[in-house]
C-alpha cells in the first residue's frame, strides 16, 4: 500500500503507444506518460527550462528519454533528470501501476482535493496549457 499517493485512473494501459508520449492533467499536475517497450513512465510534462510541453517531444527508446520539442533537452524517463542542456533542473517523476488493464498514476495525497476523483479531473487537453501557449506566442 502506498501511504503517500492517491492513485487516479488515466486510461487503459494499451492506449499508450510504443515510442509516444501522451499528456494528462490530474489535480493540477501536468504529466507526460510514455511507453518504452513494455514499460510505462510518467514525468512532469512541462520542461524545466523553457516551459514547453514534453509530451509533444520525441521519445528515445534506446536512451529512455523524452526530448523537449523547443530546445532539445533530454529528460530521463526513469529519474526526470535532464541529460542535456539547456535544462538543468529535473522534472517530477510519478509512480504508475496497472489494475485490470487500467493505468493509474500516483498523485501526492496532499494534492488530492477530494476522496472521489472524477474522470473529468483527468484531461488530455488543458486550458492551462492553452493559456501558457498563448502567453508564449505573445512574448
N, C-alpha and C positions, 0 to 999 in steps of 0.2 A: 504494500500500500504506500502511496505517495502522500505524505502529510503536508508537503509544501505546495502542491499543484492541484488545480481543479482541471479535469480533462474535459475538453469540448470536442464534439464531433465536427470534423471538417468536411469529409466527403468519403466516398468509397476509395480505399487504397488503390484499386485498379484504375481509378480516374487520373492518377498522376502518371504521365507518360515518361518513358525512359528518356533521359537526357533533357528533360524540360523542367522549368520551374513554374510554379503556379502561386498566385497571390491570394492571401486570405487576410481579413481583418477581424480579430477576435478581442472583444473587450478593450479596444483601443490599441492592441498590439498588431503592428503590420508585420506579416510573416510570409516568407517565401518558403515553399515546400518543393523539394527537388528529389528526383529519383535517380540513383546511380546503381545500375544492376538491380538487385533485389532490395537494396537499402533505400530508405527514405530519410530525408534530413529536413529540419526546419530551423531557419535562421531569421534574424531580423531582416525585413525586406528593404530597408532604407540604407543606402550607402552612407557610411560614417564620414565620408569626405565631401561628397557633392550633393547629398540629399536626393539621389535618383533611385528609382525602383530596381533592386537587384533582380527581381523576378522577370524583368524584361531583358536580362542579360543571358549569356550563354553558359550552359553547364558543361564543364570539362570532366568527363567520366574518368579519364586516366589519372588526373590530379585531384579529383573530388573537390572541385572549386566551382564557384559561381562568379562570373565576371560582371562588374558594373558596366552598363552599356554606355556610360558617358566618358569616363576617364580610364577605364580598363583595369582598375584594381581587382585583384582576385581574392575572394574570400573563401577560406577553408570551410567546407560544409560541416565538418565534424566539430570544429572549435570556434568558428565565427571570426577567427583571426585573419587580418589582411596579410596576404603573402607577397603582394607587390604594392609599390607606391602608385598613386599619391596617398591612398588611405593608410592611416597609422593606428586607428582605433578599431577594436573588434566590434562586431555586431552581436546581438544576443543569440543564444542557441536555445531552442525549445525542445523538450522531450516529446517524443511521439510514441504512440502504441496503437496496436491494431486489435479490434474486438469484432469478431464475426464479419470480417471484411471491411469494417469501417475504420477510417483513420482518425485518431484523436490526438489533439495537441494539449500539452500541459501548460496552463497559464497560472502564474503565481496566485495563490488563493487570496492574497491581499488585493489583487487587481480585479477579482470577480465580484461584481456588484450585487448579484442575487444568486440564490441557490439553484433555481431552474434557469438554464441558459437556453434561449430560443434559437432556432435555426436562423432567424433574422439577424442575430448577432454575428454570424459568420458570413462575410461578403467577399466576393472575388473582385468587386468594384467598390472603390471607396471615395466618398465625397472629399475626405481629407486629401487623398492623392490628387484628385482633380483640382482642388484649391492650390496645392503645392505646385502642380504642373502649370497652373495659370500664373502663380507668383513667379516661377522660373521664366516663363515666356515674357513677363513684363519687366524683368530685371536686366 
